[in-house]
Amino acid sequence: MDGDIIIFFFIGIAITVGLFFLFRFITCWYFKINRRIALLEQQNSLLSEITYKLEKLGKKEEL
């Protein structure tokens, strides 16, 4: 009897965790969160490149 309760408890936890990840995936897909993160990372990379080039250009003008 106690063994059945423990098994049902762990099955319930596994189903809950599975549903959480399923709904998280659907939410991220619907609101395009993963795509937004990728675009923001690309934007940061491009801004870093621009900053580097501007700093390099500024150092050349000082000489």
C-alpha positions as CSV (number, residue, x, y, z in Angstrom):
1,M,0.0,0.0,0.0
2,D,2.7,2.5,0.9
3,G,4.7,1.5,-2.1
4,D,1.8,2.4,-4.4
5,I,1.5,5.8,-2.9
6,I,5.2,6.5,-3.5
7,I,4.9,5.3,-7.1
8,F,1.8,7.5,-7.7
9,F,3.6,10.5,-6.1
10,F,6.6,10.2,-8.4
11,I,4.4,9.6,-11.4
12,G,2.5,12.7,-10.5
13,I,5.7,14.7,-10.1
14,A,7.0,13.4,-13.5
15,I,3.7,14.4,-15.2
16,T,3.8,17.8,-13.6
17,V,7.4,18.5,-14.7
18,G,6.6,17.2,-18.2
19,L,3.6,19.5,-18.5
20,F,5.6,22.4,-17.2
21,F,8.2,22.0,-19.9
22,L,5.6,21.4,-22.6
23,F,3.7,24.6,-21.7
24,R,7.0,26.5,-21.4
25,F,8.0,25.4,-24.9
26,I,4.6,26.3,-26.4
27,T,4.7,29.7,-24.6
28,C,8.2,30.4,-25.9
29,W,7.2,29.4,-29.4
30,Y,4.0,31.5,-29.4
31,F,5.6,34.7,-28.2
32,K,8.8,34.0,-30.2
33,I,11.0,34.4,-27.1
34,N,13.8,32.2,-28.4
35,R,13.9,34.2,-31.7
36,R,14.0,37.5,-29.7
37,I,16.9,36.3,-27.6
38,A,18.8,35.3,-30.8
39,L,18.2,38.7,-32.3
40,L,19.3,40.5,-29.2
41,E,22.5,38.5,-29.0
42,Q,23.2,39.3,-32.7
43,Q,22.5,43.0,-32.0
44,N,24.9,43.0,-29.0
45,S,27.6,41.4,-31.2
46,L,27.2,44.0,-33.9
47,L,27.2,46.8,-31.4
48,S,30.4,45.4,-29.9
49,E,32.0,45.3,-33.3
50,I,30.9,48.9,-34.0
51,T,32.3,50.1,-30.7
52,Y,35.6,48.3,-31.3
53,K,35.9,49.9,-34.8
54,L,35.0,53.4,-33.4
55,E,37.6,53.1,-30.6
56,K,40.2,51.9,-33.1
57,L,39.3,54.9,-35.4
58,G,39.5,57.3,-32.5
59,K,43.0,56.0,-31.6
60,K,44.2,56.5,-35.1
61,E,43.0,60.1,-35.2
62,E,44.9,60.9,-31.9
63,L,48.2,59.9,-33.5
